[in-house]
């Protein structure tokens, strides 16, 4: 069981900044995220999107912001449980929360901070009959470790940056064979990535099928082949070891909705004094919370994290006096 002071649900910008603010008070943090890497939407959906409302940065790419936040949090040595969804919570005899993920990993902490953005992201699954039978047996919706596909036949579906980038990466000496299937002829990804795919297709390093989609999946215990439906040639079968449909992620409140929190329009109600919820010891910051005058800005989430951590310290150490120290005087190492 993983023990920490503040268990943070969501490793997006607000969750990462919480690590820094908690570290200044000598509180340890552990973060849980359903995505396979830290950064939330900034890393998974729009890493190349410029953000304009971060103080001192007239413009910064979302992915670069995540890198900076990770660098800022690093001195406080946070723990991470990635690729797992926070599922169930209960309290033990000492009043601490026990949180179990969908993969059975258990965490224990006196404080839970929900920083889940718009909620946990679930993959958009194509409407293919029998698909669920091959999930984790040849069908994956997120690529966690590229080495998993070493010397394998891989089919990727999608027309966005994730599909293009992974097709390029796996075709560059990782997978035995890479096929990219897209239901249109135009791609939504960056032009340089589109051009790389076109060049690799022309040289035979990627099999590119446009105006096409996977219509059927076949195999015994594991996926063995898929049937591709094309507008030009009709149906044909391709043998494969893996099919990775990358059609984006859909945000949902997920299991948090069952945690007996006060929820309004898919957001968690909080007290703006410290962004606490109706359940003592559980806080919510960032886009996942709601209150009068709420603005869904990363900047506001940073402010909420700062006040939340001060309140969390007082809950953990009710007999200690909390004196605010300025980083300009002490520096990070002074904490």
N, C-alpha and C positions, 0 to 999 in steps of 0.2 A: 504494500500500500504506500502511495506517495504522500508524504506529509509536508505541508507548507503553511504559511501564514495567511496568504490571500490566494485563493484559487480563482483564476480569471478564465471565464468562458468566452473565448474569442481572441484570436491573436492578430487582430487588425490594428490600425494605428492607435486607437484609444486603449486597447489592451496592452500594447507595447509601451505606451507612455506611462501607464499605471505602474509598470515594473520600475521605471525610473523614480517616480514620485514615492513609491513604497520603499525603494532602496534608500532614499534619503532619510527615512525613518527606521532603517535597519529591519524592514519587514521583507521576508522572502516571498517570492511569487512563483506560481506554476501556471502555465497557460494550456488550455485545451482548445483544439480547433478541428473541425471536421475536414478542413482542407489539408493537403499534404505539406504545406509550407506556411510560414508566418506571412502576414500582410493582408489577409482578408481579400476584399474586392480589389484593393490596390494592386495586389500581386496576381490574383487569379483572372480578373476580368479586364482591367485597363492599366497595366503597368507602364504603358507609354503615354498615358493621358496626362497633360499638364494640369497642375493644381495651383491656384493663384491666391488662396487665402491663408497660407501658412506664414506666420510672422518671419520677417527677415529674408524670405524667399519670394521675390517678385513672381517667379514661376519655378516649379519643381515637378519632375515627373513622378507619378504615383509610386513606381517601383523604386526610384531613388529615395523618396521619402521613407519608405519602409526600411531601406538599407541604413539610413541615418538613424532611425528609431532603434533598430537592432544594435547599432553601434553605441547609441546612448544608453541602452539597457544592459549591454554586455558586462560592465563592471559589477553588476549586481547578480550575475550568474543565474538567470531565470531557468526554470525547467520547462520542457515542452512535451505535451502528448498530442501529436499531430496525426491527421488522418482518422481521427476517432470523434464521435459525436457524444456530447454530454447527454446522458440518458435519464438516470434516476438519482434522486437525493433522499437521504434520510439522516436523522440525527442519532449520535451514539449516546452512551450514558453520561459522557462528559460535556454534552451539548455541542460537540463539533459535527460538522457536516461530513457525511460520507457520500461521495459522488462516484457513480459507476458509469463508464462509457458503454457504447454499443458493442465494444469488443471485450468488455469485462474488466478493463483496467480500473482500479479503485484509487481514489484520492481522498485525503482527509484534511480539513482546514476549518478554522473557526469563522472564516469570512469567505463568502462567494461574491465575486464581482462579475456580473453579466455584461460583457462588452461585445455582444454578438452581432453588432451592426444591424442589418435587416433580418437577422436570424441565421439559422444554419442553412448552408447552401446544399441543395440536393440536385443531382444531375437530371437534366431533361432526357428522359428515356424514349427512344423511338418505339412506335407501336408495332412491334414485331412479335408474333405469336411464339410462345415458349422461351422468350428472352430471359426471364427470371431463372430458368433452369440452368443457365450457363453463367450467371453472375458469379464472379470469383472462380470460375472454371473455364476461362477463355474469354469472357466478356468483362471488361473493366471500363469504368466511366472517368477515372482519373489516373494518370500515370504518376505513380509515386517514386518508382525506382527504375530508371531506364535499363539497368542491367538485367531486370526481370525479363526483358525482351531480347536478350543477347542470343543471336543465331536462330531466331524464331521468325516465322512468317506472320506478319502483322498487317491488319487492315485497319485504317483509320478513316472515320467518317466525320465530315464537317468542313466548313468553309471559312472559319475565323482564324484568329492568330494562333490559338492553341493547337488546332488541327495542322496548320501549316508548319508551325515551329517544331512540333513533335515528329511530323513526317520527315522534315529535313534532318533533325537530330538522329532519329533512329536509322535513317537511310545512310548516314555518314559513318558506316563501319560498326554499327551496333546490331541491327536486325539482319537476318538473312535475306528477307524480302519485305518491301514496304509497298502497300497499295493505298492510295488516297482516293476516297470516294466522296463526291460532292454532287448534290442534287441540282446544282446550277452550273453555269459556265463562268460566272463572275464570282470572285472571292471577296470576303469582307476584311481580310487581313491587310497588313502593311504591304505596300507595293514591292518593296525589296524582297519580302518573304515569298510573295506570289511569283516573282521573277525567278527566285532560287528554285522553287518547286517546278516551274516550267522548264528551267534549264536541266534539272535533275531528271525530269521525265523524258526530255529530248535525248539525254545520254543513256537512258535505260536504268537509272539508279532508283527511280520511283515509277511505279505503274500508276498512272493518273486516269481516273474514270470520272467524267463529268456528265451532267444530265443523268445521274444514276443514283441508286440508293440500295441499301441492303434490305431485302424483302423477307428472307427466311434464314434461320439458323439451324444447323444440324450437327449431330454428334451423339455419342453415348453418354459417358459421364462427363467428358470434356468436349469443348467445341472442336469440331473437325473441319467444318466447311460452312460457307454462307452462300446464299443465292443472291446475285446482283441483278436488279431490274434496271435496264437502261431504255431510254426513249428510242434509241437507234436500233439496238440489237436484241431487244427483248430480255429474256431471262438466261443467265448462265451461272454456273457454279464455280466457286474458287475455294481451293483448300487453304486452310489457315490455322494457325495456332491461337491467335488472339484477334478479337475485334474490339476496337476502342471507339465508341461513338462519342464524339466531343461536340455536343450540341448546346453547350453552355450550362449554367447552373441556375436553379430557381431558388430564391430565398424564401424560407418558411420559418415560422417561430419554432416549430418542431416540438420536442419533448418538454421544453421550457413551459409550454402552455399548460402542462399538467402539474406544475410545481406549486399550485395554490397561490399564485401571485395575482394581484389585481391587474387585469389587462383590458385595454381599450383600443379597439381598431388595430389589433396585432402588435401593440406596443405595451411595455410594462410601465405602470404608473409609479412615479417616485415622488418623494418629498424633496423639494429643491434646497432644503437646508444642507443635506448631505447626500442626496440621490439614493437614499435608502428606499426599499420596497416595503410592502406591508408585512413581510416576513423578516423578523429581526435577524441581522447578520447577512442578509442578501441585499446587494446593491445592484443598480443597473445604470450604465453610462453609455453615452454615444447614441447612435441612431435607434437602438432597440428600446429606449425609454421614451416616455411622454409626460409632459407637464405644460401648464399654461405658458404660452410664449416660446415653446420649444422650437429651436432652429436645428435642422439636421446638417451641421457643419462639423468637420473634423476639429476645427478650432474650438468649438463649444464642447466637444467631447473631451478635449484636453483639460479644459477648465473643470468639467464635472469630475474627471479622474482625480484632480488635485484635491478637491474638497472631500471626495469620497474616502480617499486614503487617510486623511486627517481623522475622520469619524471612525474608520476601521481601527486605527491605532488605539483610540480611546475605548473601543469595545474589547480589544484584546488585552490592553493594559489599563484598566480603569483606575488604578492607584498611582499611575505615573503621570507626572506633569509633562505636557507636550509643549516644548518651546520651539517656535519656528526659527530655523537657521537659514541664512541666505547663502546660496551657492556662490555668490560673488565674493563672500568673505572666506568661506571654508573650502571652496572647490569640491569637486565630487569625492576626491580621496579623503576629504575631511569627514565624510559621513561613514 
